[in-house]
Amino acid sequence: MGDTLNLALIGAGRIGRVHAAHLVHRIPEAQLLAVADVNPAAAQACAEQYGMPVAVEAYQAVLENRDVEAVVICSATDTHAEIIEAAAAAGKHIFCEKPIDFDLGRIDRALAAVEAAGVTFQVGFNRRFDANFQRVREAVAGGEIGEPHLMHIVSRDPAPPPIDYVKASGGIFLDMTIHDFDMARFLIGSEVETVYTAAGVRVDPAIGAAGDLDTAVVVLHFENGVIGTIDNSRQAVYGYDQRVEVFGSGGSIRIDNNHPNTAVVSTAEHLRRDLPLNFFMDRYVESYVAEMQAFIDAVLKGTPPSVTGRDGRAPVVMGLAARRSFDEKRPVRLDEVQHG
Ligand SMILES: NC(=O)c1ccc[n+]([C@@H]2O[C@H](COP(=O)([O-])OP(=O)(O)OC[C@H]3O[C@@H](n4cnc5c(N)ncnc54)[C@H](O)[C@@H]3O)[C@@H](O)[C@H]2O)c1
């Protein structure tokens, strides 16, 4: 490969525009040539904003474009698997937003197409590229806290998404907890064997009426003996709550929320500070740049991507198991759902 990579964006919505901004303004090796979106106005607006010469409605058109070497798939989740298969068949390298799909059979077909084509494939688990989480992984992997025993992830959104989004999201475990399932595997460096879920609807009855949950604790048993918890809420009134602790035989490591500033106001009555960064666009912005840079480096250097198809599949298995555990009120082994 040369020094630059020609890319096309598929899906110009919320996260698609974040990636477009980074590809154009933050990553010198990237050339963003085209955008496809089934909503032509979204494609056009994105092309104008980021100076792309081509805006089309059908993603097939960017796959036929010989100048395009890689695609960044940011369309709705239920379109990912089909687009991955088509992009792989066209010989394009692929960055795909999480989750690959909700269905393990479709995921397996998409990953088989990637394998057969021999293209680079990276899944958008951006939190792995966050400096704080990377430091926790480093401490665990390097034995800095001894043998890890316990892992706690707190992951709460500032407010629930619109109800139409909830209905199409695949449910809290595949939409939201999926990032935490990935983080759990990443931090501990071991696969999860069993999950047990306690969950309910505590924020908005409309979420329950849509068949989903908004409050959950998932207990994880890892193959290496570590016990973990993931604590999710769709609504933390004080903002995006993203904390982690890993406790081990030689100590513990903890990360707290990121704040827009470190100022503390002290008065006769109290100490006060500003709320944490409000949501993922603010909290994780640098991780989105870093994951895209890593994808482009992997393609240009021909090195393996840092988040693989296997890493994309495993949290979906965990999400399906977590829902089954809630429905059946019992611990569920991942191998009960492993094969779809
Ligand atoms: N990694 C993260 O932190 C993160 C954050 C947000 C969203 N996501 C994921 O990114 C994906 C998109 O989410 P979003 O919030 O940007 O949604 P969105 O609804 O804002 O945008 C999706 C866009 O895709 C377009 N689209 C739908 N089907 C298409 C198709 N067949 N071809 C081309 N375009 C198509 C829609 O018209 C829309 O403009 C989802 O899979 C979501 O799970 C990941």
The ligand as a Tripos MOL2 file, in Angstrom:
@<TRIPOS>MOLECULE
LIG
   44    48     1     0     0
SMALL
NO_CHARGES

@<TRIPOS>ATOM
      1 N1        -19.0410    3.3120   18.6820 N.am      1 LIG1
      2 C1        -19.9210    4.1310   19.1960 C.2       1 LIG1
      3 O1        -19.7100    4.7330   20.2440 O.2       1 LIG1
      4 C2        -21.2100    4.3770   18.4780 C.ar      1 LIG1
      5 C3        -21.9550    5.5230   18.7610 C.ar      1 LIG1
      6 C4        -23.1420    5.7440   18.0550 C.ar      1 LIG1
      7 C5        -23.5800    4.8140   17.1200 C.ar      1 LIG1
      8 N2        -22.8600    3.6890   16.8840 N.ar      1 LIG1
      9 C6        -23.3170    2.6950   15.8880 C.3       1 LIG1
     10 O2        -23.2450    3.3110   14.6090 O.3       1 LIG1
     11 C7        -24.3650    2.9170   13.8100 C.3       1 LIG1
     12 C8        -25.1190    4.1700   13.3740 C.3       1 LIG1
     13 O3        -25.6100    4.8470   14.5260 O.3       1 LIG1
     14 P1        -26.0240    6.4020   14.4950 P.3       1 LIG1
     15 O4        -26.3030    6.7540   15.8970 O.co2     1 LIG1
     16 O5        -25.0260    7.1920   13.7140 O.co2     1 LIG1
     17 O6        -27.4010    6.3090   13.6800 O.3       1 LIG1
     18 P2        -28.1040    7.4130   12.7810 P.3       1 LIG1
     19 O7        -29.5070    6.9630   12.6390 O.co2     1 LIG1
     20 O8        -27.8160    8.7930   13.2940 O.co2     1 LIG1
     21 O9        -27.3630    7.2890   11.3590 O.3       1 LIG1
     22 C9        -27.4620    6.1720   10.5330 C.3       1 LIG1
     23 C10       -27.4220    6.6660    9.0850 C.3       1 LIG1
     24 O10       -27.3380    5.5150    8.2250 O.3       1 LIG1
     25 C11       -28.1830    5.7310    7.1150 C.3       1 LIG1
     26 N3        -28.5040    4.4340    6.5350 N.ar      1 LIG1
     27 C12       -29.4110    3.5080    6.9720 C.ar      1 LIG1
     28 N4        -29.3970    2.4290    6.1480 N.ar      1 LIG1
     29 C13       -28.4550    2.6680    5.2010 C.ar      1 LIG1
     30 C14       -27.9540    1.9410    4.0910 C.ar      1 LIG1
     31 N5        -28.4570    0.7430    3.7600 N.pl3     1 LIG1
     32 N6        -26.9950    2.5010    3.3220 N.ar      1 LIG1
     33 C15       -26.4930    3.7180    3.6310 C.ar      1 LIG1
     34 N7        -26.9160    4.4610    4.6780 N.ar      1 LIG1
     35 C16       -27.8840    3.9480    5.4310 C.ar      1 LIG1
     36 C17       -29.3740    6.5090    7.6740 C.3       1 LIG1
     37 O11       -30.0820    7.1910    6.6590 O.3       1 LIG1
     38 C18       -28.6670    7.4410    8.6630 C.3       1 LIG1
     39 O12       -28.2950    8.6710    8.0500 O.3       1 LIG1
     40 C19       -25.1750    1.9490   14.6710 C.3       1 LIG1
     41 O13       -24.7990    0.6380   14.3350 O.3       1 LIG1
     42 C20       -24.7560    2.2770   16.1030 C.3       1 LIG1
     43 O14       -24.8470    1.1480   16.9570 O.3       1 LIG1
     44 C21       -21.6740    3.4700   17.5260 C.ar      1 LIG1
@<TRIPOS>BOND
     1     1     2 1
     2     2     3 2
     3     2     4 1
     4     4     5 ar
     5     4    44 ar
     6     5     6 ar
     7     6     7 ar
     8     7     8 ar
     9     8     9 1
    10     8    44 ar
    11     9    10 1
    12     9    42 1
    13    10    11 1
    14    11    12 1
    15    11    40 1
    16    12    13 1
    17    13    14 1
    18    14    15 2
    19    14    16 1
    20    14    17 1
    21    17    18 1
    22    18    19 2
    23    18    20 1
    24    18    21 1
    25    21    22 1
    26    22    23 1
    27    23    24 1
    28    23    38 1
    29    24    25 1
    30    25    26 1
    31    25    36 1
    32    26    27 ar
    33    26    35 ar
    34    27    28 ar
    35    28    29 ar
    36    29    30 ar
    37    29    35 ar
    38    30    31 1
    39    30    32 ar
    40    32    33 ar
    41    33    34 ar
    42    34    35 ar
    43    36    37 1
    44    36    38 1
    45    38    39 1
    46    40    41 1
    47    40    42 1
    48    42    43 1
@<TRIPOS>SUBSTRUCTURE
     1 LIG1         1 GROUP 0 **** ****
